[in-house]
Amino acid sequence: IGGLIGVGIGLVGLIMFQTGLQFLSPGADLSGVVPYGTALVLMALCILVALVAALVTAWGPSGEKPLAVLRAE
């Protein structure tokens, strides 16, 4: 979630930057300033890394029997 928030804040900052540039130079073509495709790829990468990390850490404990874990506490 932190990665998604970071990429989202960065995307909002880029949009604000592009708007400011368009205000300062109205005739310029600034259509490629905000890399929407890159932002989407980074968001997907954040989700993928989080899922892999969750699966790796939960793989071992998932084999334990619930009653044995409850009994240990």
C-alpha positions in Angstrom: 0.0 0.0 0.0 2.9 2.3 0.7 4.3 1.8 -2.7 0.9 2.6 -4.3 0.6 5.7 -2.2 4.1 6.8 -3.2 3.5 6.3 -6.9 0.1 8.0 -6.6 1.6 11.0 -4.9 4.3 11.1 -7.5 1.8 11.0 -10.3 -0.3 13.8 -8.8 2.9 15.9 -8.5 3.8 15.3 -12.1 0.3 16.3 -13.2 0.6 19.5 -11.1 4.0 20.1 -12.7 2.6 19.6 -16.2 -0.2 22.0 -15.4 2.2 24.6 -14.1 4.4 24.3 -17.3 1.3 24.7 -19.5 0.4 27.8 -17.6 3.9 29.2 -18.0 4.3 28.3 -21.7 0.8 28.0 -23.2 2.0 27.2 -26.8 4.3 24.3 -25.9 3.3 20.7 -26.5 3.7 18.9 -23.1 1.7 15.8 -23.8 4.6 13.4 -22.9 5.6 15.0 -19.6 3.5 12.7 -17.4 4.5 9.0 -18.1 1.1 7.4 -17.3 2.3 4.0 -18.6 5.3 4.1 -16.3 3.2 4.9 -13.3 0.9 2.0 -14.0 3.8 -0.4 -14.4 5.2 0.8 -11.1 1.9 0.3 -9.4 1.7 -3.2 -10.8 5.2 -3.9 -9.7 4.4 -2.7 -6.1 1.4 -5.1 -6.0 3.5 -8.0 -7.4 6.3 -7.4 -4.9 3.9 -7.2 -2.0 2.1 -10.5 -3.1 5.4 -12.3 -3.5 6.6 -11.1 -0.1 3.4 -12.2 1.6 3.4 -15.6 -0.1 7.1 -16.3 0.8 6.6 -15.4 4.5 3.2 -17.2 4.8 4.3 -20.4 2.9 5.9 -22.1 5.9 3.4 -21.3 8.6 0.5 -22.3 6.3 1.4 -26.0 6.7 0.9 -25.9 10.5 -2.2 -27.3 12.0 -4.4 -24.6 13.6 -5.0 -26.6 16.7 -1.3 -27.1 17.3 -0.7 -23.4 17.0 -3.5 -22.5 19.4 -2.2 -25.1 21.9 1.3 -23.6 21.8 0.0 -20.2 23.0 
